[in-house]
């Protein structure tokens, strides 16, 4: 005889909707580019007052 006490498990996503997991940006910066940009900004911030005598 078949049992009537069957366990019903949720679907593969646990009842949650999944959308696109990864977002593709139009701009991609490597970590080294970001570090170099920050160093450039800091360097400009230090040098500009001496160049323009502000």
N, C-alpha and C positions, 0 to 999 in steps of 0.2 A: 504494500500500500504506500501511496505517496504521502509525504508529510505536508501539512497545511502551514507549518511554522517556517516559511522560507524567509531568508534575510534578503532584502532588496538593497543593494549597494548603489550609491550615486554614480552618475556617469564619470567619464574620465577626467573631467574638470571639476568635479565636486559641485556641480550646479552653478558654477561661475562662468560668465561670458569671458572669452579671451579675444582680445583685439591684437593688432600688430605689436609684438613685444619690443622690437627694436626700432628706434626712431632714426631715420637717416637725415642728417642735417646737410644743408648745402655747403656749409663751411666746416672744415675739419682742421684742427690745429694739433700738432704734436706737442707733447709736454715741453720739449726743448724750445719750441717757438714761443710758447707762453713765457717761459723763464727769460728768454732773450728779450722779449718785449718789455717785461717788467724791469730788467736791468737797464734797458734803453731809456725808459721813462725816468728811472731814478737818476741816471747819468745826466739827462737833460735838466732835471730839477736842480741838480747840484751845479751844473755849468752855466745855465742861463743867467743867474744873477750877476756873475762875474763878467759875462759878455755884454750885457745891457746896462750894467751899473745900476741895478734897481735897488 
